[in-house]
Amino acid sequence: MKKLQNWKKKTRHIWYFLLSLLALFFPSVLFAGAMTFENPLTSISTLPDFIDALLTIVIQIAVPVIVIFIIISGFMFITAQGDTQKLTRARSAFVAVVIGAAIILGAKVLAHAIAQTIAQL
């Protein structure tokens, strides 16, 4: 009986996942004829411009992911309820998110500084 309940629970989660995917991709299929895409690389002619465009795309993707992981680490802090092991895990997760965010955002600054230095040579 317990195996049947676990199987039902797993299949329910699979259906929720599939319905979520359908909800995400249905509008793009429905409005596919009305959507137009432009080539984002038409204005890029040099390597520093390409790196800048690439890092801009990475940052646009990474910022929402960073926010989600900060929220998750906040929930980890809340659900720790004083348990030192869980608090340590939540703290390390938060520090990892902050370090990752600093690396991603710092890469753009570093690339810009290197490009300006090379342009002055």
Stockholm file with secondary structure:
# STOCKHOLM 1.0

chainA/1-121         MKKLQNWKKKTRHIWYFLLSLLALFFPSVLFAGAMTFENPLTSISTLPDFIDALLTIVIQIAVPVIVIFIIISGFMFITAQGDTQKLTRARSAFVAVVIGAAIILGAKVLAHAIAQTIAQL
#=GR chainA/1-121 SS CHHHHHHHHHHHHHHHHHHHHHHHHHHHHHTTTTCCCCCTTTTCCSHHHHHHHHHHHHHHHHHHHHHHHHHHHHHHHHHHTTCHHHHHHHHHHHHHHHHHHHHHHHHHHHHHHHHHHHHHC
#=GC SS_cons         CHHHHHHHHHHHHHHHHHHHHHHHHHHHHHTTTTCCCCCTTTTCCSHHHHHHHHHHHHHHHHHHHHHHHHHHHHHHHHHHTTCHHHHHHHHHHHHHHHHHHHHHHHHHHHHHHHHHHHHHC
//
